[in-house]
Every structure is written in structure tokens, then in C-alpha cells.
Amino acid sequence: MNLQQLKDVAAAMVAPGKGILAMDESHPTCNKRFEKLGIPTTEDKRREYRHMLLKADEMGQYIGGAILFDETIRQTTLDGVPFAERLQAIGIVPGIKVDAGAKALALHAGEKVTEGLDGLRERLAEYYDLGARFAKWRAVITIGDGIPSQACLVANAHALARYATLCQEADLVPIVEPEVLMDGTHTIERSYDVTHAAQAQVFEQLEEQGVALEGMVLKPNMVVSGYECPERADVHRVAEQTIRCLKSTVPPQVPGIAFLSGGQTDEEATEHLNAMNALGADLPWRLTFSYGRALQQAAMQAWNGDAANIARAAKVILHRARMNGAATRGEYSPEMERAAA
């Protein structure tokens, strides 16, 4: 393990004003989004779409890392440049999703555990050769009647820790993602309790497995009310509760926390991130973003499967990257959206 390399890469991923673009959707997820817009669900269209996401050289001003899917890291842009090389050329660290998805947790109805550890050492070595310098593994925690169970929290945290050790052994920075889903009627207080329990268990397992915390990035959910909660917490309360949770669970050695958007709207995800950075001037870690849909959705609609729209759609995602870059500094305002429009 080259600890200095891991630290340097992690720092680049969460550099001031920058976040992470999650463009690692699996075929079923990407195809489902294409189908809603009437876009053909072919490999060529997925390649064209991901080319569009990275077309603007200026993306490197606001994006520190990009998570690729297995298909994409083996493809080239429409100009014939391998995607990993394209990312490096515009100052973005290439990364790769390596988990095999969340599957039903045996004997625990309604709960899941993420699989993919078998053969992971060999896959990580191949991805490193293909240009990846970090990886991502997502665990899924559901809030419901009597869940999550301690068994679910421990199983997912242990898998995340084992994945992280294998990444660092291979000189890849692990993104550790324990996602507490936002679906449900739960209050922000319930969200806080479950998020706190999940993150505490993750860091207990990371410590037991010997993970170098300064060579990783945490990708958590924000502490928000369930989407069906009758009284949803406002932006300021989300920021307060999320920072409170992080302060009580995340060691200061972790260089950066890159939030997932979890189905929030584009502007909602940006506003929450901005509010946290406006509050958290004395925090030991950088607070940034690792968004998928909250960066991509408007650009996908602008592209709509038509190569003639690539340049225009590339400007749309560049705008969202710029807005979130401002939010990492606590400098975003809704007026910036209207000014850009």
C-alpha cells in the first residue's frame, strides 16, 4: 500500500471547490432512465451519453473525480480517447464502481447486504491497469418497521471495511458508501438515529480491519426526513442534523465527505450542501458532493439521445457542476440559477 499516493488521490478528489461525478449507473438503471425519455437502450447510446457528460474541458474546474461503470472504463469517447484518459486530461481522477449490488439479506426480511467481495482483489488490479485510482462500494440501509436490524448494519459495515482494505492494498482510494435510504414516512429524528448507528458501525469495522482513514472518502446520505413524512425538515435543520451526526461518528483523519443526493431534486441537493458549508467552517473534513441524477438529469433531458444536442447538454451539466462547486464553499444562492438561465 502506497499511503502517500492514496492521500494525494483522496485530496484531489475532494479538492476545494470540487466534488465527484457519479456516472456509474448499471445497465438496468441507465436503460430505465433512457426508456422514460424514449432513448434507445444500446451500448452506443450509453457511450454517446457519457461522452456528453465529459465533453466540456471546464468540468475539471468543479469535478475532482468521476465514478465509471465497468462498461465505460473499457470504452472510448466518440473521439476515440479512452474514458479514463479523457478524465485525466481535464484534471479529473478516474474511479470505478466495484460492488455487485445489494441482495436480500438471509433471514432478515426487507433488508439487503451488498455482494461482490469474491474475486475483488483481481478485479481491482485490472481496474488499476485500466486507469482507475479510486473505487466505490455502496451499502443500502432501509428504514422501516423494526429495521434496520443490528445484523444488517454489521454485515454491511463489515463488507465495506473488507472492500476498503482490498482497495488500499491495490493502491486505490476506497469511497465508503453506507446509504440510509430516504424512502418512507420517518422523521428527521429517526433518520438521524439510523444514520448515526450505520456510520458508527462502519468506522468501528474500518478500524478493526486496519483501513487508513486518511486514504479514503466517505459517501453518506444527508440526514433528511423520509420523502413521505408529513412534516419534512427544512434546509437549515437538515444541515444542522447532518453535521451533528458527522461530528459524532467520523474521525478527523478522513479527508473528505462527499454526499450522495439520494433522489433529491437538483437544486435541493445543492441547497443542502451549501447550507452545511455555510455552517461548518471549523470542520476537520471537506464537505462536498458525489451526485448522480442531481448532476445528470437535466443534461440527459437536454441531450435526449440526439448527437446534435451534445454541445448544449454539456453546458447544462457544466452549470450544475458549477453550482455545486459554489455550494462546497458555502457561496451558492438560488439567484445563481436564474442568472445562468
C-alpha positions in Angstrom: 0.0 0.0 0.0 1.4 3.4 -1.1 -0.2 5.6 1.6 1.1 8.8 0.2 -0.4 8.1 -3.2 -3.7 7.3 -1.5 -3.6 10.5 0.4 -2.8 12.5 -2.7 -5.6 11.0 -4.7 -8.1 11.4 -2.0 -7.1 15.1 -1.6 -7.5 15.6 -5.4 -11.0 14.0 -5.3 -12.3 16.4 -2.7 -10.1 19.5 -3.6 -11.5 22.9 -2.7 -14.5 23.8 -4.9 -14.7 20.3 -6.4 -16.8 17.2 -6.0 -17.4 13.8 -7.6 -19.5 12.9 -10.6 -21.2 9.6 -10.1 -21.7 8.3 -13.7 -21.5 4.6 -12.7 -25.1 3.6 -13.3 -25.6 -0.1 -14.1 -27.2 -1.1 -17.4 -30.7 -1.6 -15.9 -30.6 1.8 -14.1 -29.2 3.7 -17.1 -31.6 2.0 -19.5 -34.6 2.7 -17.3 -33.8 6.4 -17.4 -33.3 6.3 -21.2 -36.7 4.5 -21.6 -38.5 7.3 -19.8 -37.3 9.7 -22.5 -37.6 7.3 -25.4 -33.9 7.0 -25.9 -32.6 3.7 -27.4 -31.1 1.5 -24.7 -28.0 0.5 -26.6 -24.3 0.4 -25.8 -23.6 3.1 -28.4 -26.2 5.4 -26.9 -24.7 4.9 -23.4 -21.3 5.7 -24.8 -22.6 8.8 -26.5 -24.3 9.9 -23.3 -21.2 9.5 -21.2 -19.1 11.3 -23.8 -21.5 14.2 -23.5 -21.1 14.3 -19.7 -17.3 14.8 -20.1 -17.3 16.9 -23.2 -16.6 20.3 -21.5 -13.0 20.7 -20.6 -14.1 23.1 -17.8 -15.7 20.2 -15.9 -12.2 19.7 -14.3 -12.7 23.0 -12.5 -15.6 21.6 -10.4 -15.2 17.9 -10.6 -12.3 16.1 -8.8 -13.3 12.5 -9.5 -15.7 10.6 -11.7 -17.0 7.1 -10.9 -17.3 4.9 -14.0 -19.1 1.7 -14.7 -17.3 -1.4 -15.9 -18.6 -0.8 -19.5 -17.4 2.8 -19.6 -13.9 2.3 -18.3 -13.4 -0.1 -21.2 -14.8 2.3 -23.8 -13.5 5.4 -25.6 -15.2 8.7 -26.1 -16.7 9.5 -29.5 -13.2 11.0 -30.4 -11.5 7.6 -29.7 -9.9 8.5 -26.4 -10.3 6.0 -23.5 -12.6 7.5 -20.9 -10.0 7.2 -18.2 -7.6 9.2 -20.3 -10.2 11.8 -21.1 -10.8 12.3 -17.4 -7.1 12.6 -16.6 -6.6 15.1 -19.5 -9.2 17.5 -17.9 -7.9 17.1 -14.4 -10.4 14.5 -13.0 -9.4 11.4 -11.2 -10.9 8.2 -12.8 -12.7 5.8 -10.5 -14.8 2.6 -10.8 -17.8 1.0 -9.2 -16.9 -2.4 -7.9 -19.7 -3.8 -5.9 -22.1 -6.4 -7.3 -25.3 -4.8 -6.0 -27.4 -5.1 -2.9 -29.1 -8.6 -2.5 -31.6 -9.9 0.1 -30.0 -10.5 3.5 -30.8 -14.0 4.5 -33.3 -14.4 7.4 -33.9 -10.6 7.5 -37.0 -9.7 5.5 -36.8 -6.3 3.9 -33.1 -5.9 4.4 -30.1 -6.1 2.0 -26.4 -6.7 2.0 -24.1 -5.7 -0.8 -22.1 -8.5 -2.5 -19.0 -8.5 -4.7 -16.1 -9.5 -2.5 -15.3 -12.7 -4.3 -12.6 -12.1 -6.9 -12.4 -8.4 -5.9 -8.6 -8.4 -5.5 -8.1 -9.5 -9.1 -10.7 -7.1 -10.4 -9.1 -4.2 -8.6 -5.7 -4.9 -10.1 -7.3 -4.9 -13.6 -9.1 -1.6 -13.0 -5.9 0.0 -11.8 -4.2 -1.1 -15.0 -7.2 0.5 -16.9 -6.5 3.8 -15.2 -8.8 3.8 -12.1 -7.3 5.4 -9.0 -10.3 5.0 -6.7 -13.3 2.7 -6.3 -16.8 2.8 -4.9 -18.9 0.3 -2.9 -22.5 1.1 -1.9 -24.3 -0.4 1.1 -28.1 0.1 1.4 -29.9 0.6 4.7 -33.7 0.7 4.8 -35.7 2.4 7.5 -38.9 0.6 8.3 -40.9 -1.2 10.9 -38.3 -2.8 13.1 -35.5 -2.3 10.7 -32.6 -1.8 10.2 -31.5 -4.7 12.4 -28.1 -4.8 14.0 -27.3 -7.8 11.9 -27.9 -5.7 8.7 -25.8 -2.8 10.0 -22.9 -5.1 11.0 -23.0 -7.2 7.8 -22.9 -4.1 5.5 -20.2 -2.3 7.6 -18.0 -5.4 7.6 -18.3 -5.8 3.8 -17.5 -2.1 3.3 -14.4 -2.5 5.5 -13.1 -5.6 3.7 -13.7 -3.9 0.4 -11.8 -0.8 1.7 -8.8 -2.9 2.7 -8.6 -4.6 -0.6 -8.7 -1.2 -2.4 -5.9 0.2 -0.3 -3.8 -2.9 -0.9 -4.3 -2.2 -4.6 -3.4 1.5 -4.2 -7.0 2.5 -4.9 -8.8 5.0 -2.7 -12.0 3.5 -1.4 -15.2 5.5 -1.4 -17.1 4.0 1.5 -20.9 4.5 0.9 -23.3 3.5 3.7 -26.6 4.8 2.3 -29.6 5.1 4.5 -32.4 5.4 2.1 -34.7 8.4 2.2 -37.9 6.4 1.2 -40.5 6.3 3.9 -42.5 8.3 6.4 -39.8 8.6 9.1 -39.0 11.8 10.8 -35.6 13.5 10.6 -35.0 12.3 14.2 -35.4 8.7 13.1 -33.1 9.4 10.1 -30.5 10.8 12.5 -30.6 7.7 14.8 -30.3 5.2 11.9 -27.6 7.2 10.1 -25.6 7.6 13.3 -25.8 3.9 14.0 -24.8 3.0 10.5 -21.8 5.4 10.3 -20.6 4.4 13.8 -20.7 0.7 12.9 -18.8 1.5 9.6 -16.0 3.2 11.4 -15.8 0.5 14.0 -15.3 -2.0 11.3 -12.9 0.1 9.3 -10.7 0.4 12.4 -10.8 -3.3 13.1 -9.7 -4.1 9.5 -6.9 -1.5 9.7 -8.1 0.9 7.0 -6.0 4.0 6.7 -8.7 6.7 7.2 -6.6 9.4 5.6 -6.7 7.4 2.3 -10.4 7.1 1.9 -13.5 9.2 1.2 -16.9 8.8 3.0 -20.0 9.0 0.8 -23.0 9.2 3.2 -26.6 10.2 2.9 -27.7 13.6 4.3 -29.9 13.4 7.4 -33.3 14.2 6.0 -36.9 13.4 6.7 -38.4 10.5 4.8 -39.9 11.5 1.5 -43.4 10.6 2.7 -43.0 12.3 6.1 -46.0 14.7 6.6 -43.7 17.3 8.1 -40.3 17.4 6.3 -37.4 19.3 7.9 -36.2 22.4 6.2 -32.8 23.1 4.7 -31.3 24.6 7.8 -32.4 21.7 10.1 -31.0 19.1 7.6 -27.7 20.9 7.6 -27.6 21.0 11.4 -28.5 17.4 11.9 -26.2 16.1 9.2 -23.2 18.0 10.7 -24.1 16.9 14.2 -24.2 13.2 13.1 -20.9 13.5 11.3 -19.2 15.2 14.2 -20.1 12.3 16.5 -19.2 9.4 14.1 -16.5 10.5 11.6 -12.8 10.7 12.7 -10.9 13.8 11.8 -8.4 11.8 9.7 -10.9 11.3 6.9 -10.0 14.0 4.3 -13.5 14.4 2.7 -17.1 13.6 2.9 -18.9 13.5 -0.5 -22.7 13.3 0.0 -25.0 11.3 -2.2 -28.1 13.1 -3.5 -30.4 10.1 -2.8 -33.2 11.2 -5.2 -33.3 14.9 -4.1 -34.0 17.4 -6.8 -31.1 19.2 -8.4 -31.5 22.4 -6.5 -32.5 20.8 -3.2 -29.2 18.8 -3.2 -27.2 21.9 -3.9 -29.0 24.0 -1.3 -28.5 21.3 1.4 -24.8 21.1 0.6 -24.4 24.9 0.6 -26.2 25.2 4.0 -23.8 22.7 5.6 -20.7 24.5 4.3 -22.1 27.8 5.4 -22.4 26.3 8.9 -19.3 24.2 9.0 -16.3 26.5 8.8 -14.5 24.6 11.6 -15.0 21.1 10.4 -11.9 18.8 10.0 -13.0 17.3 6.7 -14.1 18.8 3.4 -17.9 18.6 2.7 -18.6 18.1 -1.0 -20.8 16.1 -3.3 -20.9 12.8 -5.2 -24.1 13.2 -7.2 -25.5 11.1 -10.0 -29.0 12.2 -11.0 -28.7 15.6 -9.3 -25.9 16.4 -11.7 -27.0 14.5 -14.8 -30.8 14.6 -15.1 -31.2 18.0 -16.7 -28.3 17.2 -19.1 -29.9 13.9 -20.1 -33.1 15.6 -20.9 -31.3 18.3 -23.0 -29.4 15.6 -24.9 -32.4 13.3 -25.3 -30.5 10.8 -27.3 -29.7 13.2 -30.2 -26.0 13.7 -31.0 -26.9 17.2 -32.3 -27.7 18.2 -28.7 -24.4 17.1 -27.2 -22.8 20.6 -27.0 -25.9 22.1 -25.5 -26.4 19.3 -23.0 -22.7 19.5 -22.0 -23.3 23.1 -21.0 -26.2 22.0 -18.8 -24.2 19.6 -16.7 -21.3 22.1 -16.5 -23.8 24.5 -15.0 -24.9 22.0 -12.3 -21.2 21.2 -11.6 -20.5 24.9 -11.2 -23.5 25.4 -8.8 -22.4 22.5 -6.6 -18.8 23.7 -6.7 -20.1 27.0 -5.3 -22.0 25.1 -2.7 -18.8 23.4 -1.5 -17.6 26.8 -0.4 -21.0 28.0 1.0 -21.3 30.5 -1.8 -24.3 29.2 -3.7 -27.6 31.1 -3.9 -30.8 30.3 -5.9 -30.3 33.6 -7.8 -27.3 32.0 -9.5 -29.7 29.6 -11.2 -31.8 32.4 -12.5 -28.8 34.4 -13.6 -27.5 31.4 -15.6 -30.9 30.8 -17.2 
